[in-house]
Amino acid sequence: MSLDRSKMRLESAKAVLYQEAHALRKMADALTENKNFGAAFIKTLHLFEATAKKGRVIVVGMGKSGHVGRKIAATLASMGTPSFFVHPSEASHGDLGMITTKDVVVVISNSGESKELFDVLDYCNRFGIQLIAITRQAKSTMAKKSQVVLEMPDVPEVCPIGKAPTTSTTMTLALGDALGVVMAERLGLTKDLYKFWHPGGKLGSSLVFAKTLLNKKNKFIKVKESDTVEKVSTLYFKDPAPIVVLNAKGVISGIVNPINFVRAEADKAIKVIMEDVLIFADTAPIHEIHQKMLEAKSDYCAIVNTANKPQGILYLHEILTNG
């Protein structure tokens, strides 16, 4: 009986995901098949783009719509569109002053009749601030007071009683992602810009490049494959530093472990005792370098520039220190 119940619950969960996926497909199709919805989406992008140059996108929503709104604002901001969330109740008690005539306001309400939003709507109408409504009710009070209406498909909520925000919030969140990603494309988002907005944690460190970790005083000794062990060892003991071996074309062919000096004949070419070394471009992200160093069980690697000229040695502990 327990297994039967577990199977029933899994089937029920599967049905929820299928129904929400169906709602997302329906909304995606509406972008090109519903002229009003598609036009509203494009107009929203234009307003966002114009606003990004002088103001911010303000997202407002109550209850579950508010939770989704916070995420939409955070997503927009993280990809280059200045944005933040304003709670409608706080707005009615002074935070309306955070909204300026240079901004555009996105109001989210499934029904379009959330009374907590009305002060925001009236404020924006009074001062000529553009309103974008995300709702499933194009004839609602919120929609009528907005200049742009993103009317999502009227798909039933997936919850057992058809009331709890489930399908509607999923669609709203996905619509926010679509707006954020397309805006990022229009604004020309790059990895460098994204790195500046995400300096902390694993995400930030994954976008740090090799050249940023090379010590400005990074020292290394460049020698030729034909140089003798005696010559190279003399250079090393005079001023110790990593030893990089270059071939006839000036390209790194290996590295020398000083411990091998004692095992080699002094007149032998250094090529005899050099070891293979991993080589990476100075523009390579450190998370990629780290992974390959772990796979190769190497504690260090050589870094080169775009002309394939050596720039220094990067050690595993330096990568770990930087996350």
C-alpha positions in Angstrom: 0.0 0.0 0.0 2.9 2.4 0.9 4.5 1.8 -2.5 1.2 2.4 -4.3 0.7 5.7 -2.4 4.3 6.8 -3.2 3.7 6.1 -6.9 0.4 8.1 -6.8 2.2 11.1 -5.2 5.0 10.9 -7.8 2.4 10.8 -10.6 0.6 13.8 -9.0 3.9 15.8 -8.9 4.6 14.8 -12.5 1.2 16.1 -13.5 1.9 19.4 -11.8 5.1 19.9 -13.7 3.5 18.9 -17.0 0.7 21.3 -16.5 3.0 24.2 -15.7 5.2 23.3 -18.6 2.1 23.4 -20.8 1.3 26.9 -19.5 4.9 28.1 -20.3 4.6 26.6 -23.9 1.3 28.4 -24.3 2.8 31.7 -23.2 5.8 31.2 -25.4 3.6 30.6 -28.5 1.5 33.7 -27.6 4.6 35.9 -28.1 4.4 35.3 -31.8 0.8 34.2 -32.3 -0.9 36.9 -30.2 -0.1 40.2 -31.7 -1.1 42.2 -28.6 1.1 40.1 -26.3 4.1 40.2 -28.7 3.7 44.0 -29.2 3.5 44.6 -25.5 6.6 42.5 -24.9 8.6 44.6 -27.5 7.2 47.9 -26.1 8.3 46.8 -22.6 11.8 46.2 -23.9 11.9 49.6 -25.5 10.8 51.2 -22.2 13.4 49.2 -20.3 16.2 50.2 -22.7 15.2 53.9 -22.5 15.0 53.7 -18.8 18.3 52.0 -18.3 20.1 55.1 -19.6 18.6 57.5 -17.1 16.5 55.7 -14.5 15.5 52.3 -13.1 12.9 49.6 -13.5 10.8 49.5 -10.4 9.0 46.2 -9.8 5.9 46.1 -7.5 3.8 43.2 -6.4 1.8 41.9 -3.4 1.9 38.5 -1.8 3.3 35.7 -4.1 3.5 38.2 -6.9 5.7 40.3 -4.7 8.1 37.4 -4.1 8.3 36.8 -7.9 8.7 40.5 -8.4 11.8 40.6 -6.1 13.4 37.9 -8.2 12.6 39.6 -11.5 14.1 42.9 -10.2 17.2 41.0 -9.0 17.5 39.3 -12.4 17.2 42.5 -14.4 19.8 44.2 -12.2 22.3 41.4 -12.4 22.3 41.5 -16.2 22.6 45.2 -16.7 19.1 46.8 -16.3 19.1 49.0 -13.2 16.2 47.7 -11.1 14.8 47.2 -7.6 11.7 46.0 -5.9 9.3 48.2 -3.9 6.7 46.7 -1.6 3.3 48.3 -2.3 2.4 48.6 1.4 5.7 50.3 2.1 5.1 52.5 -0.9 1.8 53.8 0.6 3.7 54.8 3.7 6.5 56.9 2.2 8.4 54.7 -0.3 6.6 56.2 -3.3 9.3 58.8 -3.0 11.7 56.1 -4.3 9.9 56.2 -7.7 10.8 59.1 -10.0 9.6 60.4 -13.3 12.8 58.9 -14.9 11.7 55.4 -13.9 9.3 52.8 -15.4 7.2 50.7 -13.0 6.2 47.0 -13.5 3.2 46.1 -11.5 2.3 42.4 -11.0 -1.1 41.0 -10.1 -2.8 37.9 -11.4 -6.3 39.5 -11.0 -5.2 43.1 -11.5 -7.4 44.1 -8.6 -5.0 44.0 -5.7 -6.0 47.1 -3.7 -2.6 47.4 -2.2 -1.3 48.4 -5.6 -3.8 51.2 -6.2 -1.7 54.0 -4.5 1.2 53.1 -6.7 -1.0 53.2 -9.8 -2.5 56.6 -8.9 0.9 58.0 -8.1 2.4 56.9 -11.4 -0.7 58.2 -13.4 -0.5 61.5 -11.6 3.2 62.1 -12.4 3.2 60.5 -15.9 5.4 57.5 -14.9 5.0 54.7 -17.4 3.3 51.6 -16.0 3.7 48.0 -17.3 1.1 45.5 -16.0 1.8 41.8 -15.8 -1.6 40.1 -15.3 -4.1 37.6 -16.7 -6.9 40.1 -16.7 -6.6 42.8 -19.4 -9.9 44.5 -18.3 -8.8 44.8 -14.7 -8.3 48.1 -12.9 -4.5 47.7 -12.9 -4.5 47.0 -16.7 -6.7 50.0 -17.5 -4.3 52.3 -15.6 -1.2 50.9 -17.3 0.3 52.0 -20.6 1.5 48.5 -21.4 -0.3 45.3 -20.6 1.5 41.9 -20.7 -1.6 39.7 -20.6 -0.5 36.2 -19.8 -2.6 33.2 -21.0 -5.6 32.5 -18.7 -4.4 29.0 -17.6 -6.0 27.5 -14.4 -3.9 27.3 -11.3 -2.6 23.8 -10.8 -3.4 23.6 -7.1 -6.2 21.2 -6.0 -8.7 24.1 -5.4 -7.6 26.2 -8.3 -6.9 29.2 -6.1 -3.3 29.2 -4.8 -0.8 31.1 -7.0 1.1 28.3 -8.8 0.8 28.2 -12.5 0.4 32.0 -12.6 3.5 32.7 -10.6 5.5 30.2 -12.7 4.5 32.0 -15.9 5.3 35.4 -14.3 8.7 34.3 -13.2 9.5 32.9 -16.7 8.2 36.0 -18.4 10.6 38.1 -16.1 13.5 35.8 -17.1 12.6 36.3 -20.8 12.6 40.1 -20.4 15.9 40.0 -18.5 17.7 37.8 -21.0 16.5 39.6 -24.1 17.4 43.0 -22.4 20.9 41.6 -21.6 21.3 40.8 -25.3 20.1 44.3 -26.4 22.5 45.9 -23.9 25.4 43.8 -25.0 26.1 41.9 -21.7 29.6 40.5 -21.6 31.3 38.1 -19.1 33.5 41.0 -17.9 30.5 43.2 -17.1 28.8 40.2 -15.4 31.9 39.7 -13.3 31.8 43.3 -12.1 28.2 42.8 -10.9 29.0 39.4 -9.2 32.4 39.9 -7.5 31.6 37.6 -4.5 31.3 33.9 -4.0 31.9 31.0 -6.4 30.2 32.8 -9.3 32.5 35.8 -9.0 35.6 33.7 -8.7 34.6 31.6 -11.7 34.8 34.7 -13.9 38.3 35.7 -12.7 40.9 35.3 -15.4 44.4 33.9 -15.1 46.1 37.3 -15.7 44.4 38.8 -12.7 46.1 36.3 -10.4 49.6 36.8 -11.7 51.6 38.7 -9.2 52.8 42.1 -10.6 56.3 41.1 -9.4 55.9 37.7 -10.8 59.4 36.5 -11.5 60.5 33.6 -13.7 63.7 32.6 -15.5 63.6 32.0 -19.2 66.1 29.6 -20.7 66.6 27.8 -24.0 66.3 24.1 -24.5 70.0 24.1 -25.6 71.2 25.8 -22.4 73.3 23.6 -20.2 72.3 22.3 -16.8 75.3 24.2 -15.3 74.3 27.5 -16.8 70.7 27.2 -15.8 71.5 26.1 -12.2 73.9 29.0 -11.9 71.1 31.4 -12.9 68.7 29.8 -10.5 70.9 29.8 -7.4 71.9 33.4 -8.1 68.3 34.6 -8.0 65.8 31.7 -7.4 62.6 31.7 -9.5 60.6 29.3 -11.6 62.5 28.1 -14.6 60.6 28.2 -18.0 62.2 26.5 -21.0 61.6 27.9 -24.4 62.1 26.2 -27.8 63.6 27.8 -30.9 60.4 29.7 -31.6 60.2 31.2 -28.1 57.3 29.0 -27.1 57.2 27.2 -23.7 58.2 23.6 -24.0 58.6 22.7 -20.4 59.6 23.7 -16.8 62.5 22.7 -14.6 62.3 21.4 -11.1 65.6 22.5 -9.4 65.8 19.2 -7.5 66.8 17.6 -10.8 70.0 19.7 -11.1 71.8 17.2 -8.8 70.8 14.3 -10.9 72.0 15.6 -14.2 75.5 16.1 -15.8 76.5 19.7 -15.8 77.2 19.8 -19.6 73.9 18.2 -20.6 71.2 20.4 -22.3 68.5 21.5 -19.9 66.0 19.8 -22.2 67.1 16.5 -20.7 65.7 17.3 -17.3 62.8 19.6 -18.1 59.3 18.5 -17.3 56.0 19.0 -19.1 53.8 21.8 -18.0 50.2 22.8 -18.5 49.9 26.0 -20.5 46.9 28.4 -20.5 46.1 31.7 -22.0 46.1 34.7 -19.7 42.4 35.2 -20.6 41.4 31.7 -19.4 38.9 31.6 -16.4 40.5 30.2 -13.3 37.7 27.7 -12.7 38.7 26.0 -16.0 42.4 26.1 -15.1 41.6 24.7 -11.7 39.7 21.8 -13.1 42.4 20.9 -15.6 45.1 21.1 -13.0 43.2 18.8 -10.7 42.7 16.3 -13.6 46.4 16.4 -14.4 47.4 16.3 -10.7 49.6 19.4 -11.2 50.4 22.1 -8.6 51.4 24.7 -11.2 50.9 25.9 -14.8 52.4 28.3 -17.2 50.5 31.4 -18.4 51.0 32.9 -21.9 49.6 36.0 -23.7 47.8 36.1 -27.0 51.2 36.0 -28.8 52.0 32.8 -26.9 54.8 34.6 -25.0 55.3 33.4 -21.3 53.7 35.7 -18.7 54.5 33.7 -15.6 53.7 30.7 -13.4 50.4 30.2 -11.6 50.3 27.9 -8.6 47.3 25.9 -7.4 47.4 27.5 -4.0 47.0 30.9 -5.6 43.8 29.8 -7.3 42.5 28.2 -4.1 43.2 31.4 -2.2 41.0 33.3 -4.6 38.1 31.0 -4.2 
